[in-house]
Amino acid sequence: MSNPVIKGTHLCKNYGSVQAVRDVSFNVNEGEIFGFIGPDGAGKTSLFRMAATLLLPDSGNLEVCGLNVENDYKKIRRLLGYMPGKFSLYQDLTVEENLRFFASVFRTTVSQNYNLIRDIYEHIEPFKNRRAGKLSGGMKQKLALSCALIHRPRLLLLDEPTTGIDAVSRKEFWSLLRRLRDEGITVLVSTPYMDEASLCDRIALIQNGQILSTDTPDVVASAFEHQLFAVKARDMYLLINILETCPFVRSAFIFGQEVHVTINDYRNADEDKLVNYLSDKLADVVVYQTKPNIEDCFMELMSNKTKKG
């Protein structure tokens, strides 16, 4: 196996008394989409800023493309495409001017790598003379990604790129990431959306600056060892209150229009027992077994960590 494109070992980063990153170790392999999955404040942006050489770790070691972020940051920056969570292009420049500027910074031209960005740029090319600050959110995202790709980077860093965009644009965006991966570009992406985890080759679930689990999405999901029940009722507020006080319910979390429930004695989890308990207290209850997803695994890992802590 080739050396990892990113190798982080025991990384820590503090902001005063706040521990943003706590003893984090991870590898990103050549030619994969690796996702950091976690809510706001989990430490994702700090890790991305370190990988982009914009922030140094307080301790630990971080190598990008075999280079050390502290000593070789100039070389690393030539190999990266970085799209921060907040739109950071020149808002007074037009779409075309921004693209040409970033191409010139990396001593290339738009035409030289246009085939790499064609599928994205074609959507905004009709507005090439519009100032970037006047674009819609989705158009700004496409321009930022075009500028990050125009020099054909070896590694693409995308910090929460789909936050705030519609479902159709999110689907198109992930299709594009898979195409970039197939072109040989390694992608490191962060997202607070648990459903996007399954679109990555490997993921790291992160919360409070610590990695909870790292593997392929299927392996992470398969580690969920409890039987999982989905429960519905007309009065969802009353349902969750009843479940939280049930003596044999281990956990109960709202997932959309249903509650996902695990039982204390998971080896002898009994659907009828749960149905009978709820039916005595609530009408129109529906209970059925369901398959755990990444969000179930995340909540389970968080719950275990809280109990241990």
Secondary structure, DSSP 8 states (H G I E B T S, - for coil): ----SEEEEEEEEEETTEEEEEEEEEEE-TT-EEEEE--TTSSHHHHHHHHTTSS--SEEEEEETTEETTT-HHHHHHHEEEE-SS--S-TTSBHHHHHHHHHHHTT--TTTTHHHHHHHHHHHGGGTTSBGGGS-HHHHHHHHHHHHHTT--SEEEEESTTTT--HHHHHHHHHHHHHHHHTT-EEEEEES-GGGGGGSSEEEEEETTEEEEEE-HHHHHHT--S--EEEE-S-HHHHHHHHHH-TTEEEEEEETTEEEEEESSGGG--HHHHHHHHHTT-SS-EEEE----HHHHHHHHHHHHHHH-
